[in-house]
Amino acid sequence: MSAANPTGVPAWHQYRTQLEAYGKAKVNYDLERVHEYTSETGWQLDDYGTDLPAEPPGPPVAGGSFEAAKQVLLNYSFPPPDLITGIFVPEQPLAERVMLLRGQFLGFTFWFGVRIGGVIDEQRTASPDDGPEQVWGYNYRTLEGHFEKGEITFTVHKQLRTGRVRFQVKAYSQPDRIQNFFYRIGFKLFGRMLQRKFARESMRRMREQVVVQLRQGSAG
C-alpha cells in the first residue's frame, strides 16, 4: 500500500507504529513442527489455483502475463479490499516485508500482523508430463495477536513447454487463541467461510488485474 493521502504523505506513514511493533513480533506457531500440520492433526489445508492468459512457450515474456502477475503479487492488490487490505512500506525489500492486515467483517475492523517467510524464484519440474516451469512468489506467516496461525503461499507459474500461466494459493492454518468471547464465536462460525471468500475473490481479482495490465502494456 503505497498511495499518498491528500497531504502527499504516503498512507503507510500513519501506521508506522503498528508496523514497527509487528516488526518485533514473533510468529505465533512452531515453525519446527510444520511437518505435523495436517488435516489429521486439526489444521486446514488449502490449495487454490486459476489459469491466467497464456504466453508463447519458453521463458516468461517481457511484459507478459507472468510478469503482470508478479507485479500484482508485489503490490498485494489481489485480495478483496472489502475483506483484507495489506499495508506495508513499499521500499522495504520483499524478503524483509512486514504487513499490517486490516480485516473487515460485519462492520468490525480487525488488525493483524504477518511477515514474509520466504521469496520463491526458481525453475522446477512439477511433473514429467508438464515439464519445467518458472515459479515466482512468496509466503507470509502469522504473528502474535493474529486470530489464526499458519502460512499462506502465493505463486505464479509458467510451464515452459506449453506457455500455460497459473496463479496458485496454498496454505495451512488453524485458529489461534482469541481472548474476546464474541470474536471467538464469530470466527468459529464464519472463519472458514471468510477463508474461502478470500481465495475465491483473490483468484478473480488476479485474473482481472493481469488482463488490465496486459491491455495497458504496464507489466514489469
N, C-alpha and C positions, 0 to 999 in steps of 0.2 A: 504494500500500500504506500504509494509514493506521491499521490496527488497533493497539491498545495491547497491550503484554505484561502479565503479571500485576502488575508494579510500577506500572502506569499510564503508563509512558513509551511514546510512540509507537514502533512497531517499527523505523521507518526510522532512528531515532537511532543504533542500533548500527552502521549502515552509513554514518554521516556522513562518515568519512574517505574511503571509496571514492567517494561521491557528489561530494565536493569535488574529488577528483583528476580524475574524469571531467568535471567542470565546466570544467576547464582543458585537457582533451584535444582533439586535432584530429580532424576527420573523416578517415577512412583511405582516401579516394579523391578524385579530382579532380572537384569539382563543375562545373568549367568544360567538362568533356568528356562531360557526361551524354548529349548528343545522339549520342554514339558508342557508347553502351552498348546494343548489340543482340545478338540471338542469333547473328548472323553474326560478331560480334567476341568471342564466348565468354561472354556474360552470360546468366543465367537470367532470363526474363521471366515473371511470374506474374500471373494475373488470375482471382480467385475471387469468387463472389457468391452470396447466398441471399436469398430473399424473407422478410420479416418480416410480422407481422399488418398488414393494410391499414388505412387510415383513410378517412374520407369525403374526396371531392375538395376541393381548396382548400389553404390554408396548413396547416402542421403543427398538430395539435390539442393543446391543453394537456393534459398527462397521457397523451398517446397514444403510439403505437408509435415515432414518430420521436424524441420526447423521451426515451423509455425507452432507446432505442439510444444516444443521445448520452450519457446517464449511464453506461451500461456502458462506452462508449469512454473517457470521462473517468477512470473507475475502473481502467481496464485490467484488467478482471476476466474478459474473454472468452478469453484464451489458456489452453490446458490446463495446470493447475498442476503436473502430473507431468512437464511438459516445460519450460515457461517461467513464471517469476514476475517481475513488474516491481516494483521498489522505488523509491520516489520521495517527495519532500517534497510532501504533498498541498496545502499552502498556496501552493506556488510557482505562478505563472501558467503556464498550459498552454504558451504560446508560448516560455517560458524553461525548460521542464522538461528535466531530465537524469534518465535512468532507469538504474538498475543492474539488469541482467537476470541472473537466476540460472537457468542451463540445467542440466538433469539428463538423463543418459542412461547406461544400463548401470551404474548405481551410482556414476557420477562426477558431480561438480558443477563447473560452469564459470561464470565470472563475466565479463560483458561490459558495455560502456557504450554507450548510444545517446543522442542528443539530438534534441529536436523541431526539425524543419527548417521547419515552416510549419503554420499553422492555416487550415482552409478553412471559410468561412461565406458562401455565395453562392447566388444563383439562376442557373441556366444552362439551356440547351436541349440535351439530349443528342441528339435527332434531331427532325426535323419531325413524325414520327408520334407520338412520345411527348410532345412539347410541353415546357413549362418544368418544371424540378424544383428543389426546395430541397435543397442539399447542405451537410453539415457533417462535419468530420473533421480529421485531422492526419496528418502523416508523421513518421517518425523515421529518423535516419541513423546508420550505424555509426561508432564512434570507434576510435581506435588501440587495438590489443590484441584486437579482435574477430576471430573466425575467418572472418567474412565481411566483405565490403564492399558497400555498397549502401543502398538506401532502400526503405521499405515504407510504403504509404499506406492508411489505414483511413477509410472514408467511409460515411455513411448518407444515402440518397437518398429523397426523396418526390416522386413525379410528381403535380403539382398538378391535372392534368386527370383522372386516374384514381384517385388515392389510394393507388397502389402504393408500398410502402416496402421498401427493399432495402439490405442491408449488402454492401459491396464491399471487397476487399483486392487491391491491386495492388503489385507490387514488381519491382525489378531488383536482381540480386545476383550475386556471384562470390566464390569462396573467396579469402581473403587468405593471406599467408604464415603458416604455422603452424610454429613452431620445433620443438615436440615431435613426434618421429617417429611415435609411436603415436597421438597425437591427429590428426596429419595423415592417416594411413592410415584411421583411424576415420571422420574427416569425409568423406574421399573415398568410402568405402564406404556410409556411412549418411546423409550430409548432406542429399541430395536427398529421401530418404525422410522425414526429420525435418521438412523444409520443408513437404512435402505433409501430414504429420500435423498440423503447426501450423495450416495453413489449414483442413483438414477439421474439426478439433476446434473451432477458433475459430468457424467457421460454426455448428456445432451449439450451442455454449455461448451464443453471442449470441442465437440464437432462443430458447433456454430461458430465459435471464435476462430478455429482453424480455417474454416471456409471464408470468413470475413478477411482474415489476413491474406489468404491466397488471392482473393479478389482485389485487395488493395495493394498487393505486392510488398507487404510490410514485414514479412517473416525474416528472422535473422537479426 
